[in-house]
Amino acid sequence: MAEVVNLRTKRKQAARAAARKTAGESAARSGRTRAERELEEARAEKSARDLDAHRRETD
């Protein structure tokens, strides 16, 4: 026989898991120091500049 499952409970558990995941991502994102955020931003800008510099110009 199969086990009886309460769907409402399962939905609530899934919602809690999703909330925990997003909370963890937010904590990781905002848990960085200002220097780390600025360094990551500078690296992203440099990467974008380097990529743009390697593009071919088509007339």
N, C-alpha and C positions, 0 to 999 in steps of 0.2 A: 504494500500500500504506500501511497505517496503521503508525504507530510503536509498537513494543512498549514497554509501560509496566510497571514493577515496582510492584505495588500496595502492597507492604510499605514501599517507599521513599516513595511518595506519602503513605501514612498517617503515617509518621514526620515528613515535611516539614510536614504539616498540624498535627500535634501540636506541633511546634516553633514554628510560626507562632502558634498559640493561646497557647502558654506565653509567647512574646515579648509578645503583646498584653496579657495579664493582668499581666505583670511591668511593662510600661510604665504601665499604669493604676495599679498599686500605687505605683510610684515617683512618679508625678505626684501621687497623693493624699497620700503621706507626705512628699513633698518640699516641702511648704508650711511656712511659719513658723507659730508659735503664734498670732501676731496675725492672720494670714490665715485660719486655721481658725476663730478666735473671731469674726472679722468675718463670715465666711460663715454661721456658726451663728446669730449675732445677726440677720442679714438674713433667714434662713429663719424664725426665730421671729417676727419682725416681720411678714413676709409672711403667716404663718399667722394671727396676731392680726388683721391687717387684713381678711383673708378672712372670719374668724369674725365680725368686727364688722359686716360687710355682709349677713349672713344674716338672713333673715326668720324671725321666730318664729311658729310655727304652734301653736295651742292644740288 
